[in-house]
Amino acid sequence: MTPWLADIYQTHRRGLYALALSVLRRPELAEDAVHDAFVKITRLKAQPDGDPVSYTFAAVRNAALDLRGKQAQIGASGIGAHADDIQAIDLVAANTATNPAQQAMLGEDKARVQAALARLSPDDREVILLRLWSNLSFQQIGDACREPLGTIASRYYRALAQLREALADAAEESSSPPAPSKESRHAH
């Protein structure tokens, strides 16, 4: 592997995998898509024109879309069928909590974030993952997705607003006291 490609892999491997997983929804297929993209890029023998990071993300996205199409043709079930499959992406910081209470809180936060992401459309989720998880610029995302910069920016801000709303709703639900059960109301 060329040094520039090895550097991109080292720096962005989790984001590349997250992108493939957001398209394919199955970890083993996401790994295959990243692998396939890197094999194709390696065969180029030269660094692509333009931003190599955007190019690599576009190659992984295209490999994932191709693989999804092939899986659909052979009748594979389950691709994109379950919104909670996004849980394979660990989007909350590594668990560095030292006590059980902190660990439980981090686990709850992780579950809320994953549920909120699963509620987004695939296109919106992809932009969020590329921006927040992979730290790509809007221009790089636009290049990778072959979309205009304005489309990417509006998609990102719309998805971010949806995430904020979903997370606020989840926080409100978790802080509300549970309603008394029928048995406890009639016990007096």
C-alpha positions in Angstrom: 0.0 0.0 0.0 1.3 3.5 -0.8 2.3 5.8 2.1 -0.5 8.3 1.3 -3.2 5.6 1.3 -1.8 3.9 4.5 -1.9 7.3 6.2 -5.6 7.8 5.1 -6.4 4.4 6.4 -4.7 5.0 9.8 -6.4 8.3 10.2 -9.9 7.5 8.9 -10.4 3.8 9.2 -13.2 4.1 11.8 -15.0 6.7 9.7 -14.6 4.7 6.5 -16.1 1.7 8.3 -18.9 3.8 9.8 -19.7 5.1 6.3 -19.8 1.6 4.8 -21.9 0.3 7.8 -24.4 3.1 7.4 -25.0 2.0 3.8 -24.9 -1.8 4.3 -26.1 -2.1 7.9 -24.1 -5.3 8.4 -20.6 -5.3 9.9 -19.2 -8.1 7.8 -20.4 -6.4 4.6 -19.0 -3.1 5.7 -15.6 -4.6 6.2 -15.8 -6.2 2.8 -16.7 -2.8 1.2 -13.8 -1.0 2.9 -11.5 -3.8 1.7 -12.8 -3.8 -1.8 -12.3 0.0 -2.1 -8.8 -0.2 -0.8 -7.9 -2.9 -3.3 -9.3 -0.8 -6.2 -7.4 2.3 -5.0 -4.2 0.3 -4.6 -4.4 -0.8 -8.2 -4.4 2.8 -9.4 -0.7 3.0 -8.6 -0.9 6.8 -8.3 -2.5 9.3 -6.0 -5.8 10.4 -7.4 -6.4 14.0 -8.6 -8.0 16.3 -6.0 -8.3 15.5 -2.3 -7.2 11.9 -1.6 -9.4 11.8 1.6 -12.6 12.7 -0.3 -11.6 10.3 -3.0 -11.1 7.4 -0.5 -14.4 8.1 1.2 -16.1 8.2 -2.2 -14.5 4.9 -3.1 -15.7 3.2 0.1 -19.2 4.7 -0.4 -19.3 3.4 -4.0 -18.0 0.0 -2.9 -20.7 -0.2 -0.2 -23.5 0.8 -2.7 -22.2 -1.7 -5.2 -22.2 -4.4 -2.6 -25.7 -3.5 -1.4 -26.9 -3.8 -5.0 -25.3 -7.2 -5.4 -26.8 -8.4 -2.2 -30.2 -7.2 -3.2 -29.9 -9.0 -6.6 -29.1 -12.3 -5.0 -32.0 -11.9 -2.6 -30.1 -11.2 0.6 -32.5 -10.3 3.4 -32.0 -7.8 6.2 -30.0 -5.1 4.5 -31.4 -1.9 5.7 -34.3 -3.7 7.3 -33.6 -2.8 10.9 -33.1 0.8 12.0 -31.3 -0.3 15.1 -28.4 -2.0 13.2 -26.6 1.3 13.5 -25.7 0.2 16.9 -22.7 -1.6 15.5 -21.1 1.8 15.2 -19.7 2.9 18.6 -20.4 6.6 18.4 -20.0 7.5 22.1 -16.5 8.0 23.4 -14.7 4.9 24.7 -15.9 3.9 28.1 -13.3 5.3 30.5 -15.6 5.4 33.5 -14.2 3.9 36.6 -17.3 3.1 38.6 -20.5 1.2 37.7 -22.7 4.3 37.9 -20.6 6.2 35.3 -20.5 3.1 33.1 -24.3 2.8 33.2 -24.7 6.5 32.4 -22.4 6.2 29.4 -24.2 3.1 28.2 -27.5 5.0 28.4 -26.0 7.9 26.5 -24.7 5.6 23.8 -28.1 4.0 23.4 -29.8 7.4 23.1 -27.4 8.6 20.4 -27.7 5.3 18.5 -31.5 5.4 18.6 -31.5 9.1 17.5 -29.2 8.3 14.6 -31.3 5.3 13.6 -34.3 7.7 13.2 -32.5 9.8 10.6 -32.9 9.1 6.9 -29.9 7.2 5.4 -28.7 10.3 3.5 -28.9 12.5 6.7 -27.2 9.8 8.8 -24.4 9.5 6.2 -23.7 13.3 6.3 -23.7 13.3 10.1 -21.3 10.4 10.3 -19.0 11.9 7.7 -18.9 15.3 9.5 -18.9 14.3 13.1 -17.4 10.9 13.1 -15.0 11.2 10.2 -14.3 15.0 10.7 -14.6 15.7 7.0 -15.4 19.2 5.7 -18.6 19.9 3.9 -16.6 20.1 0.7 -15.0 16.7 1.3 -18.5 15.2 2.0 -19.9 16.8 -1.1 -17.0 15.4 -3.1 -17.4 11.9 -1.6 -21.2 11.9 -2.1 -21.2 13.8 -5.4 -23.6 16.3 -4.0 -23.5 20.2 -4.1 -22.0 21.9 -1.1 -25.3 23.6 -0.3 -27.2 20.3 -0.3 -24.6 18.8 2.1 -24.7 21.8 4.5 -28.5 21.9 4.6 -28.8 18.1 5.1 -26.2 18.3 7.9 -28.0 21.2 9.8 -31.4 19.6 9.3 -30.1 16.2 10.6 -28.4 18.0 13.5 -31.7 19.6 14.5 -33.4 16.3 14.3 -30.7 14.7 16.5 -31.0 17.5 19.1 -34.8 17.1 19.2 -34.6 13.3 19.5 -32.0 13.5 22.3 -34.0 16.2 24.1 -37.1 14.0 23.9 -35.1 11.0 25.2 -33.7 13.0 28.1 -37.1 14.3 29.0 -38.5 10.8 29.0 -35.7 9.5 31.2 -36.1 12.3 33.7 -39.9 12.0 34.0 -41.0 10.0 37.0 -42.8 6.8 36.1 -46.6 6.9 36.3 -48.0 5.1 39.3 -49.3 1.6 38.5 -52.9 0.7 38.9 -52.1 -1.5 41.9 -50.3 1.2 43.8 -53.2 3.7 43.2 -55.8 1.3 44.5 -53.8 -0.1 47.4 -54.8 2.9 49.7 
